[in-house]
Structure formats: C-alpha cells, structure tokens
C-alpha cells in the first residue's frame, strides 16, 4: 500500500507553493490531483524566471524546480473562474472530488463563489481545506502572506537565528522553506480528515496557517517564553554548547564545517580523541568527569578545534565515520541532493521532464512499505484541460465553445 490515497480525488485552486506543495504530497501518495489555473496567466509562480538571484531553470529546458516540486503528479486545467461559462465545469469537478484545496483569501473566494458554503452546496461531503497566512479567524484573516513574513518573521524563526549584534535579520535558508513545511502539515491534515470522514461520515473543514506552522516549529522557545511570563533574554549563540566541547560546529582546514551533537561528552571524549589523532588527551583527568570537563572547558574546546582545523573536511568525515557518537557534515544543497542516505532510501527521485530528459527531485519524507517512490513531472500549463473535461462528458463542440468564451484554455 505504498500509494494509500489511490482513488482519492483532489481539486486544487491555489498557486505559488503553500497549498500546492500539499497537493504534490497527496499526488505522491496516490491521489488524483486536478490543478485549476488561470486560463491566461496560469499559476503566478510560472512567471518567476529568477528567484533569490538564481534562474529558475536552465537554458533550453522547461523544467523549473520551483514549479515541478509543488506540482508534480498533477493534472492542469486552464479554467476561468470569473467567466460564467466555466461554472458548470467547476461545479462538476467539485461534485466529483473528495478534497478541495485553496489558498485564495476569503474575499477572493467569496467573489469567485468558491467559499465553504458555495462548495458544500454542490458537494456536502467534500473536505474543504484553506491554507492561510494567519488563520481563518481574527483581524488578519484576510491579510495576504508569504512564508518569509508569516512563517519566518512573525513565527519566530528569524529572531531565533539572528545574532544580537547584527544589522540585518537572517533570511530563510531556502526559498519556499515555510511553504514546504506547511504543505506537509496540510497533507497530514487531509489524510486525517479522510480517515475521519470514513469513520464518522462527517467531512472536515481544515485551516492551516503559515503563522501556526511557524509557531509549531519554534515551540520550544515559545513555550519557554510563555512559562517565563515574558520575552526570553536574547543571548549570543555560540558555536559550542557551554561545558560540552562535543556539541557544536567546528571549521575544517578548507573552510567547511562539521556539526557535533554528543550530549554525553565524557562517554565519547576518549573515542573522539583517538579517532582525531589526540590520543594523549583520551584519558586526561581534566576531561574524565562532567565537573572536570566544565572546569577545563576552554582547554577541551581548543583541543577539538585544533584537531578539526588541521584537517580537510573530507579527512574529518572519513575519520569520524566509525564513531558511535552523533555528528554530521554541514552540507550545501548539492551535497544534500547527492547524500548517500537520502538516495539509498529513495528520497531523491528520478523524473522525466517534458522534453524527455531525466531530472531529479526531492521526494516527500514519508515512505510507505519500503517502496521506492515513482514521480511524474508537473503538468505544463493547462496541459490536461481537454482530457479532464472529456472525462466530465463534455464533447468537442462544447470544448470549442468554452474556449471561444474564454472559459478554458
């Protein structure tokens, strides 16, 4: 059962990454996801040719990861929701769907007649899902947001990674960072709602906000602040934890970093010393107990720091391989895409693009029954309009009429 949502039909009226990412995960899990796009412009994300100073694709290729990742496995229909002639088509798609996904703001949903009451009037059993910036209630319910604002800045992550003395707040480590995390939350909520509907017969209304996802991600600090009754003191983040030289990151001779996270330093100290060529310190009484280690922390840090600083990144990785302690190389995106563990577990997946060229994408992190995922590319703009409408019983003559009316592409 590696595609547990086989047979589930999802209708997606959304754009950019938050919410479409959820649709991609549901498609990965076997759902038939139909993506509704503006018949003239398509998903607005298709128009982004540069993001964060980088081109979104390579010359001569239509394969753009910012579209492929949150839209793989779907079918695209170009449908003008504001055009009266398109309404019977949309109604029939709603009628045949189990889940309705959207990230349109409440005012836009009301204007297009795709709000909860409109959709439930057509299909009372549908699971209605709205991804929002700040939630379905409260003063900001109709305020637009991106993950950089609602998730990263307002949700606490930006403050958490920004040093005290900086002139600029840290930016997200990757584009669509909060969107992709939020997409997983939505997909999990949909799976739970499908189970709940099957068990009780009652369909759910789901709201997942980027702000709520951000607060969930930073809840360790948020909960501590609530317990303390006020803001937590801002502290300078050190590369090492106080009193534990085996927790933190160390720079190698070639400018890379190794992250250590050995929370029982006295247990792993002798082993790390032997592996890193510091045998003379393996049983040094200054480092044999937590109390002694705390008293001699500066000396311990210096020993470990020097051991890493005189070796290259590759040497450090090779030497640390046998250790029983917890550590990891600090990897860049290329390293992650070629990570042995990710590839061995099928989390980097081959996909054939629209030109027939092999590409690779990151799979969603949920693995069913040890099965290797099989992904299909994202649809080209409005690629499946005719096919989907024919499935609804619309003949070629009516298709032409709808196209002439501007209802479909």
C-alpha positions, 0 to 999 in steps of 0.5 A: 500500500505504498500509494494509500490515497489511490482513488482519492480525488483532489481539486486544487485552486491555489498557486505559488507553493503553500497549498500546492506543495500539499497537493504534490504530497497527496499526488505522491501518495496516490491521489488524483490531483486536478490543478485549476489555473488561470486560463491566461496567466496560469499559476503566478509562480510560472512567471518567476524566471529568477528567484533569490538571484538564481534562474529558475531553470536552465537554458533550453529546458522547461523544467523549473524546480520551483514549479515541478516540486509543488506540482508534480503528479498533477493534472492542469486545467486552464479554467476561468473562474470569473467567466460564467461559462466555466461554472458548470465545469467547476461545479462538476469537478467539485461534485466529483472530488473528495478534497478541495484545496485553496489558498485564495483569501476569503474575499477572493473566494467569496467573489469567485463563489468558491467559499465553504458554503458555495462548495458544500452546496454542490458537494456536502461531503467534500473536505474543504481545506484553506491554507492561510497566512494567519488563520481563518479567524481574527483581524488578519484573516484576510491579510495576504502572506508569504512564508518569509513574513508569516512563517519566518518573521512573525513565527519566530524563526528569524529572531531565533537565528539572528545574532544580537549584534547584527544589522540585518535579520537572517533570511530563510535558508531556502526559498519556499522553506515555510511553504514546504513545511506547511504543505506537509502539515496540510497533507497530514491534515487531509489524510486525517480528515479522510480517515475521519470522514470514513469513520464518522461520515462527517467531512472536515473543514481544515485551516492551516496557517503559515503563522501556526506552522511557524509557531509549531516549529519554534515551540520550544522557545515559545513555550519557554517564553510563555512559562517565563511570563515574558520575552526570553533574554536574547543571548549570543549563540555560540558555536559550542554548547557551554561545558560540552566541547562535543556539541557544536560546529567546528571549521575544517582546514578548507573552510567547511564545517562539521556539526557535533551533537554528543550530549554525553561528552565524557562517554565519547571524549576518549573515542573522539580523541583517538579517532582525531589523532589526540590520543594523549588527551583520551584519558586526561583527568581534566576531561574524565568527569562532567565537573572536570570537563566544565572546569577545563572547558576552554582547554577541551574546546581548543583541543577539538578545534585544533584537531578539526582545523588541521584537517580537510573536511573530507579527512574529518568525515572519513575519520569520524565515520566509525564513531558511535557518537552523533555528528554530521557534515554541514552540507550545501544543497548539492551535497544534500541532493547527492547524500548517500542516505537520502538516495539509498532510501529513495528520497531523491527521485528520478523524473522525466521532464517534458522534453524527455530528459531525466531530472531529479527531485526531492521526494516527500519524507514519508515512505510507505512499505519500503517502496521506492517512490515513482514521480511524474513531472508537473503538468505544463500549463493547462496541459490536461484541460481537454482530457479532464473535461472529456472525462466530465462528458463534455464533447468537442463542440462544447470544448470549442465553445468554452474556449471561444468564451474564454472559459478554458484554455 
